[in-house]
Structure formats: structure tokens, C-alpha cells
Amino acid sequence: MAAGCEEAAGAVLRSRACANRVLDLLAGPLPPEDAPLPDGCSAEEQYKIWMRHRYHSCVLCLAELMGHSSFEVKEMSLCTLMKFVEVEGEHPLVKAEWKGSFIFPRELLKLVVESLIPCEEDSSLLISRFQEYLEYDDVRYFVMKAVTENIGQIMQKTKEIPLPVYQQNVFSLISSISMPSRKTELVNFMVKQDHLEEWKVSKLKEHKRAFERMWLVFLKYKLPSSLYKKVLMILHDSILPHMNEPTLMIDFLTAAYDIGGAISLLALNGLFVLIHQHNLEYPDFYKKLYSLLDPSIYHVKYRARFFRLMDLFLSSSHLPAYLVAAFIKRLSRLALTAPPEALLMVIPFICNLFRRHPACKVLVHRPSGPEDLLEDPYVMEEEEPSESRALESSLWELRALQNHYYPDVAKAAATVNQSLSEIEDDISGLLELSAYELFDREVMKSTTDVPLEFEQVRGLFDKKNDIFAEYFALD
């Protein structure tokens, strides 16, 4: 095995020496190696043709070595091929179609991209090594074009059946692409060109178009569930801002929002961007948001993100009282089985909703409510908030939480008995609260001495009227 690695490394090092011999290669169309050379071909031209074939074989060998078992060999092969890209950019092997046209070694870079995203092996480590080349604006642009083409070819061959390893490799590559936000940032090019301002690669709009097309093609095919979540986690801040038309993601986001569970929670971020910044109209949005409220929302790791977004969606004072009351009532009902760290967050959250929507305070101040909890008019199973009869109910759940075993929860629940201030509670520091933090907080509390006896003890049997002193004595 070690001998094989050394031999492969030696081949790579010899290949690097070829980078300095590109000037000796034939520029223009390359005739097949087994085809007879044209009459009148000089010895120098024959040599250049032969060298061009050797160079082509060398490139294919390096691309194959990018699948080697040794990472060192993979890394050296990648760096050598990218050196070839740089040298070919300076000394093109393709003749310009017209004077002043722009030339970039796209085919060579496409071969590198294909080797970076195999179907059978995880190449995330090699992709992380490739990220330094994505800092070049021209390399990044043509990588996006190559990935788009490769996805279509591979997924069509498999009849759109998910390929978890391949799709994960593609995601690792395209999620590492850092897009420029202004045209003035497009100044770093691997291949220097004359009249650069006329080259479409120097235009931000073209970069956004290639970026948008790449992601749309990637998301066109069915993804594994784990990859679905990874895409949704970065969609709102790493993908949508760099698209020419973010509204093209509407179908993907609405489909994700309808799936349910954690995927729906994660899709909220992207939908929020489209609704608030691009005027997306989503029918029955609040009905779907209401349906996401189940016992898991207090336990999932995306809890903080979900409540932060729900706070934004329920911030408008123009929402009808029955809708807000339905959210308050369901959150309160689910709070009966929530852990203390979630309760310390959701109780101030509910109090803030009361401050924004005073009409909902009837849920707290209803002395004529049902005496038997079985008579509670609220219908927990109703999916339509307007039909849940939440405004006819009362928040007996918060009254029950006032007897919670954790004193801080009982104290927080008791605040609804008092007149709420107009200033909302800041819950940002409570969204990420965990059970470990609560435990540490309790351990770090300074305790005072608690008196256990009101009579001073003088001995084991010296208490007044002590029955032990009547029958026992210490000699």
C-alpha cells in the first residue's frame, strides 16, 4: 500500500513538471492519436502533437488519482490539475474564435469538478481543500456552470432516484461557494484577460444567474431527509440573498412547509424572507403555522429558531383576536408537559402576546369559566384556529403551572395574576435556555442557613421533657 502511494505521488510530481512545458504543446484541434499525420507535417509539429497527447493522458491520470485511497495523493493531484488550469489560462490550447475573445480552460476545470463529486465516496475533505480556489471569481463562475451540467447528467441516468453520497458531495461543494454581494468585489481572477470589463464573468448579474441556476437544478430532484434539513438551514441567509429571482424558490419552500415536523419548522425561515421582502402570499399560512404546534416544539433542537420566527409572525397588532387566542391556548395546553427550560421561555412569550392583543386578556380574567375541566370549550384537535373556540375558554393551564415543582416556573406563571406592564419581556436570552444551564444555576445559588431547631441543643438527651432522658443515661 505504501509503495503504491509513493508511486502515485511520484507520478503527480512528474506531472507537475509538465505544467512548464505547455508552450511545447499544439494549440488548436488535436487529431486522434492513431490517425495518420497530414502530409507536410514538420518534425516540430509532430513533436507538439505527440506532447499534447501525453499531456492529455497525464490529465486523465491525475483525475483518476483524485479517487486514490490516500488523501495526500488526492490533494497533490487536485493542486496539480488546478496548476494546469492556471497555466492553460495563460497559454491557451484552444485558438481564439475571434480577436479579443475570452478563453478559459473550461473542459479541464469540468474534469476537476467531476472528480470532486463522485457517486460512491464521500469527498468532503477534498472539497474543503478546493475552497481556496473558489476565491477566484472566474473559477467560481465556471465551477457553478460545471456543477449544474453534471447534476443533470448524473440524475437523469439514475431516473431521478436519490443518490445520497453524490448529492451530499454536491451539497458540500455548492454550499462552500461564497458569493460576492457587490460588483466591486469581482476583482480576483485566476486567468488575466484583456478588456476584462467586457467579459461576462466580471458581471455580478451573471454570477447570480449561474448561482441561481445551480441551486434550482440541485433542488429539482428528491433529496434525502437529512440533506433537506441542511439546505433549509442555510437557504434564508446563504442562498436567497444571492439569487436574481428569489421567488423561484416558492415551490420548493411551500412543498417543504407542507411536509410537517422539523422540515416545516426549518422552512419557516425561507418563507419569512419571501413573505416580508418579496410579497409572497401564502394561503392559509397561519393555519399551517398553528398545525405545527405539537408537543415536540418544546423539545426539538430548532426550538429557538421556531419561537423567534413565530414571535415575528404574531407581532402584528392587526391579527384577529380569535387567531392569537388560539395560539395562546394551544401553547398553554402543550406547556403542561413541557420541560422547565421551555416553560421559562414560553410563559413570557404568552405574556407578550397579551400585551400586543389586549382583547385576549379575557382568557385570564374569566371568573365564570367552566368549573369542570372536561367542560372546557376549547377544541384542541381542531385544525382551523377560527373553529377552536379558544376565546370562549380560559387559561386554567397557567393557573395549574403556578403549582409547578420548579419554583421559577411557578413564579413566572403567577405574573398573569397581576397587571402586565406595557413593555414587553425580552425573551431572546431565554430561547436557548437548556436544562444544563438551569441545573448549573441552581448549583451556583448561595444558600442561607436554615434554622432547624428553636431550642439550643446541649447534648443528646438534654432536651426538656425528652422521653429518652427519662429511660436512658450516658455513663
C-alpha positions as CSV (number, residue, x, y, z in Angstrom):
1,M,0.0,0.0,0.0
2,A,2.8,2.4,1.0
3,A,4.7,1.6,-2.2
4,G,1.5,2.3,-4.2
5,C,1.2,5.7,-2.6
6,E,4.8,6.6,-3.3
7,E,4.5,5.6,-6.9
8,A,1.3,7.7,-7.2
9,A,2.9,10.6,-5.5
10,G,5.9,10.3,-7.9
11,A,3.6,10.3,-10.9
12,V,2.0,13.5,-9.6
13,L,5.3,15.2,-9.1
14,R,6.4,14.3,-12.6
15,S,3.1,15.6,-13.8
16,R,3.8,19.0,-12.2
17,A,6.9,19.3,-14.3
18,C,4.6,19.1,-17.4
19,A,3.0,22.4,-16.4
20,N,6.1,24.2,-17.5
21,R,6.0,22.5,-20.9
22,V,2.6,23.8,-22.1
23,L,4.4,26.1,-24.5
24,D,5.6,22.9,-26.3
25,L,2.0,21.7,-26.9
26,L,0.0,22.1,-30.1
27,A,-2.6,24.8,-29.8
28,G,-5.9,24.1,-31.6
29,P,-7.8,21.0,-32.6
30,L,-6.0,17.8,-31.7
31,P,-6.1,14.9,-34.2
32,P,-6.7,11.4,-32.9
33,E,-3.6,9.7,-31.7
34,D,-4.0,6.7,-34.0
35,A,-4.8,8.9,-37.1
36,P,-2.1,9.4,-39.7
37,L,-0.5,12.8,-39.6
38,P,-1.2,15.1,-42.6
39,D,1.4,15.4,-45.3
40,G,4.0,18.1,-44.9
41,C,3.8,18.0,-41.1
42,S,7.2,19.1,-39.8
43,A,9.1,17.3,-37.1
44,E,8.4,20.1,-34.6
45,E,4.6,19.9,-35.3
46,Q,4.8,16.1,-34.9
47,Y,6.5,16.6,-31.6
48,K,3.9,19.1,-30.4
49,I,1.1,16.7,-31.3
50,W,2.8,13.9,-29.5
51,M,3.4,16.1,-26.4
52,R,-0.3,17.2,-26.5
53,H,-1.4,13.6,-26.4
54,R,1.0,12.9,-23.5
55,Y,-0.4,15.9,-21.7
56,H,-3.9,14.7,-22.2
57,S,-3.0,11.3,-20.8
58,C,-1.4,12.9,-17.8
59,V,-4.5,15.0,-17.1
60,L,-6.7,11.8,-17.2
61,C,-4.2,10.0,-14.9
62,L,-4.4,12.9,-12.4
63,A,-8.2,12.9,-12.5
64,E,-8.1,9.2,-11.7
65,L,-5.7,9.7,-8.8
66,M,-8.2,12.1,-7.3
67,G,-10.1,8.9,-6.3
68,H,-7.0,7.4,-4.7
69,S,-7.3,5.9,-1.2
70,S,-4.6,8.2,0.1
71,F,-5.7,11.8,0.8
72,E,-2.2,13.1,0.2
73,V,-2.3,11.7,-3.3
74,K,-5.7,13.2,-3.9
75,E,-4.6,16.6,-2.6
76,M,-1.5,16.6,-4.8
77,S,-3.5,15.6,-7.8
78,L,-6.0,18.3,-7.2
79,C,-3.4,21.0,-6.8
80,T,-1.5,19.9,-9.9
81,L,-4.7,19.9,-12.0
82,M,-5.5,23.4,-10.8
83,K,-2.0,24.5,-11.7
84,F,-2.7,23.2,-15.2
85,V,-5.8,25.3,-15.2
86,E,-3.8,28.4,-14.4
87,V,-1.1,27.6,-17.0
88,E,-3.6,26.8,-19.7
89,G,-5.3,30.1,-18.9
90,E,-2.1,31.9,-19.6
91,H,-1.2,29.8,-22.6
92,P,-4.5,28.5,-24.1
93,L,-4.5,25.2,-26.0
94,V,-7.7,26.4,-27.8
95,K,-7.4,29.0,-30.5
96,A,-9.5,32.1,-30.1
97,E,-12.5,32.2,-32.3
98,W,-12.0,35.9,-33.0
99,K,-9.6,38.6,-32.0
100,G,-10.2,39.7,-28.4
101,S,-12.4,36.8,-27.4
102,F,-12.1,35.4,-23.9
103,I,-10.7,31.9,-23.3
104,F,-10.8,29.9,-20.1
105,P,-9.9,26.2,-19.8
106,R,-13.4,25.1,-19.0
107,E,-13.1,21.5,-20.1
108,L,-10.1,20.9,-17.7
109,L,-12.0,22.5,-14.8
110,K,-15.0,20.5,-15.6
111,L,-12.9,17.3,-15.3
112,V,-11.8,18.5,-11.8
113,V,-15.3,19.2,-10.7
114,E,-16.5,15.7,-11.9
115,S,-13.7,14.2,-9.8
116,L,-14.6,16.2,-6.8
117,I,-18.2,14.9,-6.7
118,P,-18.1,11.1,-7.1
119,C,-21.2,8.9,-6.6
120,E,-19.7,6.3,-4.3
121,E,-17.2,8.1,-2.0
122,D,-17.5,11.0,0.5
123,S,-15.2,13.7,-0.8
124,S,-16.0,16.4,1.7
125,L,-12.4,16.6,2.9
126,L,-11.0,17.1,-0.6
127,I,-13.7,19.7,-1.3
128,S,-12.7,21.7,1.8
129,R,-9.1,21.7,0.3
130,F,-10.6,23.0,-3.0
131,Q,-12.3,26.0,-1.3
132,E,-9.2,28.2,-1.7
133,Y,-9.6,28.1,-5.5
134,L,-13.2,29.2,-5.2
135,E,-11.9,32.6,-4.1
136,Y,-11.1,33.2,-7.8
137,D,-14.1,34.8,-9.4
138,D,-13.6,33.1,-12.8
139,V,-13.0,29.7,-11.2
140,R,-16.1,30.0,-9.0
141,Y,-18.3,31.0,-12.0
142,F,-17.2,28.1,-14.2
143,V,-17.4,25.7,-11.3
144,M,-21.1,26.6,-10.8
145,K,-21.7,26.1,-14.6
146,A,-19.9,22.7,-14.4
147,V,-21.8,21.5,-11.3
148,T,-25.1,22.4,-13.0
149,E,-24.3,20.4,-16.0
150,N,-23.0,17.5,-14.0
151,I,-26.1,17.2,-11.8
152,G,-28.4,17.0,-14.9
153,Q,-26.3,14.3,-16.4
154,I,-25.9,12.1,-13.3
155,M,-29.5,12.4,-12.1
156,Q,-31.0,11.7,-15.5
157,K,-29.0,8.5,-15.7
158,T,-30.5,7.2,-12.4
159,K,-34.0,8.3,-13.4
160,E,-34.1,10.8,-10.6
161,I,-33.6,8.2,-7.9
162,P,-31.9,9.8,-4.9
163,L,-28.1,9.3,-4.7
164,P,-27.3,10.2,-1.0
165,V,-23.5,10.1,-1.4
166,Y,-23.4,12.0,-4.7
167,Q,-25.9,14.6,-3.5
168,Q,-24.1,15.1,-0.3
169,N,-20.8,15.7,-2.2
170,V,-22.6,18.2,-4.4
171,F,-24.1,20.0,-1.4
172,S,-20.6,20.1,0.3
173,L,-19.2,21.8,-2.9
174,I,-22.0,24.3,-3.7
175,S,-22.6,25.3,0.0
176,S,-19.0,26.3,0.3
177,I,-19.4,28.8,-2.5
178,S,-19.2,32.3,-1.1
179,M,-20.9,34.7,-3.4
180,P,-19.9,38.4,-3.8
181,S,-22.5,40.9,-2.8
182,R,-21.2,43.9,-4.9
183,K,-19.8,44.2,-8.4
184,T,-16.7,45.9,-7.0
185,E,-15.8,42.7,-5.2
186,L,-15.2,40.9,-8.6
187,V,-11.5,41.7,-8.9
188,N,-9.8,38.3,-8.2
189,F,-9.3,36.3,-11.4
190,M,-7.0,33.3,-11.9
191,V,-6.8,33.9,-15.7
192,K,-6.0,37.5,-16.6
193,Q,-7.9,38.9,-19.6
194,D,-7.7,42.0,-21.7
195,H,-10.8,44.2,-21.7
196,L,-12.0,42.4,-18.5
197,E,-15.0,44.7,-18.1
198,E,-16.5,43.3,-21.2
199,W,-16.2,39.6,-20.0
200,K,-19.5,38.3,-18.7
201,V,-17.6,36.6,-15.8
202,S,-16.8,40.1,-14.5
203,K,-20.5,40.9,-14.1
204,L,-22.3,40.2,-10.8
205,K,-25.6,39.5,-12.5
206,E,-24.1,36.6,-14.5
207,H,-22.7,35.2,-11.3
208,K,-26.1,35.4,-9.6
209,R,-27.7,33.8,-12.7
210,A,-25.2,30.8,-12.6
211,F,-25.7,30.5,-8.8
212,E,-29.4,30.6,-9.1
213,R,-29.5,28.0,-11.9
214,M,-27.1,25.7,-10.0
215,W,-29.3,25.6,-6.9
216,L,-32.6,25.3,-8.8
217,V,-31.2,22.2,-10.7
218,F,-29.9,20.7,-7.4
219,L,-33.2,21.2,-5.6
220,K,-35.2,19.9,-8.6
221,Y,-34.5,16.3,-7.6
222,K,-35.6,14.5,-4.5
223,L,-33.2,14.8,-1.6
224,P,-32.6,12.6,1.4
225,S,-34.3,13.9,4.6
226,S,-31.0,14.8,6.3
227,L,-29.9,16.8,3.3
228,Y,-33.3,18.5,3.1
229,K,-32.7,19.9,6.6
230,K,-29.2,21.1,5.8
231,V,-30.4,23.0,2.7
232,L,-33.2,24.7,4.7
233,M,-30.9,25.8,7.4
234,I,-28.8,27.9,5.0
235,L,-31.4,28.8,2.5
236,H,-32.6,32.1,4.0
237,D,-29.1,33.7,4.5
238,S,-26.8,31.9,2.1
239,I,-28.9,31.3,-1.0
240,L,-31.9,33.6,-1.3
241,P,-29.9,36.9,-1.0
242,H,-27.7,35.9,-3.9
243,M,-30.5,35.0,-6.4
244,N,-31.7,37.2,-9.2
245,E,-35.3,36.0,-8.6
246,P,-35.7,34.5,-5.0
247,T,-39.4,33.9,-5.7
248,L,-38.3,30.9,-7.9
249,M,-37.8,29.1,-4.5
250,I,-41.5,29.4,-3.7
251,D,-42.4,25.9,-4.9
252,F,-39.5,24.3,-3.0
253,L,-40.3,26.1,0.2
254,T,-44.1,25.6,0.2
255,A,-43.5,21.9,-0.5
256,A,-41.1,21.7,2.4
257,Y,-43.5,23.6,4.6
258,D,-46.3,21.1,3.9
259,I,-44.1,18.1,4.8
260,G,-44.5,18.7,8.5
261,G,-42.2,18.1,11.5
262,A,-38.7,19.6,11.7
263,I,-38.6,20.2,8.0
264,S,-41.6,22.6,8.2
265,L,-40.0,24.4,11.1
266,L,-36.9,25.0,9.1
267,A,-38.8,26.1,6.0
268,L,-40.3,29.0,8.0
269,N,-37.0,31.0,7.7
270,G,-37.1,31.0,3.9
271,L,-40.8,31.7,3.8
272,F,-40.4,34.6,6.2
273,V,-37.9,36.2,3.7
274,L,-40.2,35.7,0.8
275,I,-43.3,37.0,2.6
276,H,-41.7,40.1,4.1
277,Q,-39.2,41.0,1.4
278,H,-40.8,39.7,-1.8
279,N,-44.6,40.0,-1.1
280,L,-45.3,36.2,-1.2
281,E,-48.9,35.4,-0.5
282,Y,-49.2,32.0,1.2
283,P,-52.9,30.9,1.6
284,D,-53.7,29.5,5.0
285,F,-50.3,30.4,6.3
286,Y,-51.4,30.8,9.9
287,K,-53.5,27.7,9.8
288,K,-50.4,25.7,8.8
289,L,-48.3,27.5,11.4
290,Y,-51.0,26.6,14.0
291,S,-50.8,23.0,13.0
292,L,-47.1,22.9,13.7
293,L,-47.8,23.4,17.4
294,D,-47.4,19.9,18.9
295,P,-45.5,18.6,22.0
296,S,-42.3,18.3,20.0
297,I,-41.8,22.1,19.6
298,Y,-40.6,22.3,23.2
299,H,-38.0,19.5,22.7
300,V,-36.6,19.9,19.2
301,K,-33.1,21.5,18.7
302,Y,-34.7,24.1,16.4
303,R,-36.9,25.4,19.2
304,A,-35.2,28.8,19.5
305,R,-35.4,29.4,15.7
306,F,-39.1,28.4,15.6
307,F,-40.2,30.6,18.5
308,R,-38.1,33.6,17.2
309,L,-39.9,33.4,13.9
310,M,-43.3,32.7,15.4
311,D,-42.8,35.8,17.5
312,L,-42.3,37.8,14.3
313,F,-45.3,36.3,12.6
314,L,-47.5,37.1,15.6
315,S,-46.1,40.6,16.1
316,S,-48.7,42.5,14.0
317,S,-51.5,44.2,16.0
318,H,-53.9,43.7,13.1
319,L,-54.2,39.9,13.6
320,P,-57.7,38.9,14.7
321,A,-58.2,38.2,18.4
322,Y,-59.5,34.7,17.8
323,L,-56.3,33.7,15.9
324,V,-54.0,34.9,18.6
325,A,-56.2,33.4,21.3
326,A,-55.9,30.0,19.5
327,F,-52.1,30.2,19.6
328,I,-52.1,31.2,23.2
329,K,-54.4,28.4,24.2
330,R,-52.6,25.7,22.3
331,L,-49.2,26.8,23.6
332,S,-50.6,26.8,27.2
333,R,-52.1,23.3,26.8
334,L,-48.8,21.9,25.4
335,A,-46.9,23.6,28.2
336,L,-48.5,21.2,30.7
337,T,-46.0,18.5,29.6
338,A,-43.1,20.9,28.7
339,P,-39.7,20.8,30.5
340,P,-38.9,23.7,32.8
341,E,-36.4,25.4,30.5
342,A,-39.1,25.6,27.8
343,L,-41.7,26.9,30.3
344,L,-39.4,29.7,31.4
345,M,-39.4,30.8,27.7
346,V,-43.0,30.2,26.7
347,I,-44.7,31.9,29.6
348,P,-43.1,35.3,28.9
349,F,-43.8,34.7,25.2
350,I,-47.6,34.3,26.1
351,C,-47.5,37.4,28.3
352,N,-46.0,39.4,25.3
353,L,-49.0,38.2,23.2
354,F,-51.4,39.5,25.8
355,R,-49.6,42.9,25.7
356,R,-49.9,43.1,21.9
357,H,-53.5,41.9,21.8
358,P,-55.4,43.1,24.9
359,A,-58.6,41.6,23.6
360,C,-57.2,38.2,24.5
361,K,-56.9,39.0,28.2
362,V,-60.4,37.7,28.6
363,L,-58.7,34.2,28.7
364,V,-57.2,35.2,32.1
365,H,-60.0,37.3,33.6
366,R,-62.9,34.9,33.3
367,P,-64.3,34.0,36.7
368,S,-67.4,32.5,35.2
369,G,-65.4,29.8,33.4
370,P,-66.2,26.1,33.5
371,E,-65.7,24.5,36.9
372,D,-65.0,21.1,35.4
373,L,-62.0,20.9,33.1
374,L,-63.9,18.5,30.9
375,E,-66.3,21.3,30.1
376,D,-63.5,23.5,28.6
377,P,-65.0,24.7,25.2
378,Y,-61.5,24.8,23.6
379,V,-61.2,22.1,20.9
380,M,-57.5,21.0,20.9
381,E,-57.9,18.7,17.9
382,E,-59.4,21.4,15.6
383,E,-57.0,22.4,12.8
384,E,-58.8,25.6,11.9
385,P,-58.0,28.3,14.6
386,S,-61.3,30.1,14.0
387,E,-63.2,26.9,14.9
388,S,-61.2,26.1,18.0
389,R,-63.4,28.2,20.3
390,A,-60.3,29.5,22.1
391,L,-61.8,32.9,23.0
392,E,-64.6,31.1,24.9
393,S,-62.1,29.3,27.1
394,S,-59.8,30.3,30.0
395,L,-56.1,29.7,30.8
396,W,-56.5,27.2,33.6
397,E,-53.3,25.7,32.3
398,L,-51.3,28.7,33.5
399,R,-53.1,28.5,36.8
400,A,-52.0,24.9,37.1
401,L,-48.4,25.8,36.3
402,Q,-48.5,28.2,39.4
403,N,-48.1,25.0,41.4
404,H,-45.2,23.7,39.3
405,Y,-42.4,21.8,41.1
406,Y,-39.8,24.2,39.9
407,P,-40.1,27.5,41.8
408,D,-39.0,29.8,38.9
409,V,-41.7,28.3,36.7
410,A,-44.4,28.8,39.4
411,K,-43.2,32.4,39.9
412,A,-43.3,33.1,36.1
413,A,-46.8,31.6,35.8
414,A,-48.1,33.8,38.6
415,T,-47.3,37.0,36.7
416,V,-50.6,36.6,34.8
417,N,-52.4,37.3,38.0
418,Q,-51.0,40.8,38.1
419,S,-51.5,43.7,35.8
420,L,-49.0,43.4,33.0
421,S,-46.7,46.3,32.1
422,E,-46.8,47.8,28.7
423,I,-43.1,47.0,28.0
424,E,-42.7,43.5,26.5
425,D,-40.4,41.0,28.1
426,D,-37.1,40.3,26.3
427,I,-37.1,36.6,25.6
428,S,-34.0,36.5,23.4
429,G,-31.9,35.3,26.3
430,L,-34.4,32.5,27.2
431,L,-34.8,31.0,23.7
432,E,-31.5,29.0,24.0
433,L,-32.0,28.0,27.7
434,S,-31.2,24.4,28.4
435,A,-31.6,22.0,31.3
436,Y,-27.9,22.1,32.0
437,E,-28.0,25.8,32.5
438,L,-30.9,25.5,34.9
439,F,-29.0,22.9,36.9
440,D,-25.8,25.0,37.0
441,R,-27.9,28.0,38.1
442,E,-29.3,26.0,41.0
443,V,-25.9,24.7,42.0
444,M,-24.4,28.1,42.0
445,K,-27.1,29.7,44.1
446,S,-25.8,30.9,47.5
447,T,-27.9,29.3,50.3
448,T,-28.5,30.8,53.7
449,D,-28.5,28.8,56.9
450,V,-32.0,27.5,57.7
451,P,-32.9,27.1,61.4
452,L,-33.9,23.6,62.2
453,E,-34.2,23.9,66.0
454,F,-35.6,26.7,68.0
455,E,-34.1,25.3,71.3
456,Q,-30.4,25.2,71.7
457,V,-29.1,21.7,71.9
458,R,-26.9,20.9,74.9
459,G,-26.5,17.2,74.4
460,L,-28.0,14.1,73.1
461,F,-30.6,13.6,75.9
462,D,-30.7,17.1,77.4
463,K,-33.8,18.4,75.8
464,K,-36.7,19.5,78.1
465,N,-39.3,16.8,78.5
466,D,-37.3,14.4,76.4
467,I,-38.6,10.8,76.7
468,F,-35.2,9.4,76.1
469,A,-33.7,11.2,79.1
470,E,-36.3,9.5,81.3
471,Y,-35.2,6.0,80.5
472,F,-31.6,6.3,79.2
473,A,-28.5,7.8,80.6
474,L,-25.0,8.2,79.3
475,D,-22.4,6.9,81.7
